[in-house]
Amino acid sequence: MKRRHRRLFRLNDEIAALQEAERLAAEELVYHQHLDDDAQRDAAASGNALDRADAAETAADVARFEQHIERLRRDREQLENKRDRLLDRL
């Protein structure tokens, strides 16, 4: 097998791994969004300092997961572009 073919297979494996990581992170984001929704509601209803602190933490978790998913998406797109360039050269 030629070197380009091996490289193409490796890129496809990396892309698949990133897609799976992106899918799992998106599922976990849904979980954190539900927690955040509950925490925001509790903080608004009670006004308690602990509830507000919890709401701030859950909002930070949601933002962190959104950034993580965006990084995974960007990395996957870069690899897909690299794979497309490689395919053009075959």
C-alpha positions as CSV (number, residue, x, y, z in Angstrom):
1,M,0.0,0.0,0.0
2,K,1.3,3.4,-0.9
3,R,2.2,6.0,1.7
4,R,-0.6,8.3,0.6
5,H,-3.1,5.5,1.1
6,R,-1.9,4.8,4.6
7,R,-2.0,8.5,5.4
8,L,-5.5,8.7,4.1
9,F,-6.6,5.8,6.3
10,R,-5.0,7.3,9.3
11,L,-6.8,10.6,8.6
12,N,-10.1,8.9,8.3
13,D,-9.5,7.1,11.7
14,E,-8.6,10.5,13.3
15,I,-11.7,12.1,11.8
16,A,-13.9,9.3,13.1
17,A,-12.4,9.6,16.6
18,L,-13.0,13.3,16.6
19,Q,-16.6,12.8,15.5
20,E,-17.2,10.4,18.3
21,A,-15.6,12.7,20.8
22,E,-17.8,15.5,19.5
23,R,-20.9,13.4,19.8
24,L,-20.1,12.4,23.4
25,A,-19.3,16.0,24.3
26,A,-22.6,17.1,22.8
27,E,-24.5,14.6,24.9
28,E,-22.7,15.7,28.0
29,L,-23.5,19.3,27.2
30,V,-27.2,18.5,27.2
31,Y,-26.8,17.1,30.7
32,H,-25.0,20.2,31.9
33,Q,-27.6,22.5,30.2
34,H,-30.3,20.7,32.2
35,L,-28.4,21.2,35.4
36,D,-27.8,24.8,34.5
37,D,-31.4,25.4,33.7
38,D,-32.4,24.1,37.1
39,A,-29.7,26.0,38.9
40,Q,-30.6,29.3,37.2
41,R,-34.3,28.7,38.1
42,D,-33.4,28.0,41.7
43,A,-31.2,31.1,42.0
44,A,-33.9,33.3,40.5
45,A,-36.6,31.9,42.7
46,S,-34.7,31.9,46.0
47,G,-32.1,34.6,45.6
48,N,-29.9,32.6,48.0
49,A,-26.2,33.2,47.7
50,L,-25.4,29.4,47.5
51,D,-28.0,29.0,44.7
52,R,-26.4,32.0,42.8
53,A,-22.9,30.4,43.2
54,D,-24.2,27.1,42.0
55,A,-25.8,28.8,39.0
56,A,-22.6,30.5,38.2
57,E,-20.7,27.2,38.3
58,T,-23.2,25.4,36.1
59,A,-23.1,28.3,33.6
60,A,-19.3,28.0,33.5
61,D,-19.6,24.3,32.9
62,V,-21.9,24.9,29.9
63,A,-19.6,27.5,28.4
64,R,-16.6,25.1,28.9
65,F,-18.4,22.3,27.1
66,E,-19.5,24.6,24.3
67,Q,-15.9,25.7,23.8
68,H,-14.7,22.1,23.9
69,I,-17.2,21.1,21.2
70,E,-16.1,24.0,19.1
71,R,-12.4,23.0,19.3
72,L,-13.3,19.4,18.4
73,R,-15.3,20.7,15.4
74,R,-12.5,23.0,14.2
75,D,-10.0,20.1,14.5
76,R,-12.2,17.8,12.6
77,E,-12.8,20.3,9.9
78,Q,-9.0,20.8,9.5
79,L,-8.5,17.1,9.1
80,E,-11.3,16.9,6.6
81,N,-9.7,19.6,4.6
82,K,-6.4,17.9,4.8
83,R,-8.0,14.6,3.7
84,D,-9.7,16.4,0.7
85,R,-6.4,17.9,-0.4
86,L,-4.8,14.4,-0.2
87,L,-7.7,12.9,-2.2
88,D,-7.2,15.5,-4.9
89,R,-3.6,14.4,-5.3
90,L,-4.4,10.8,-5.8
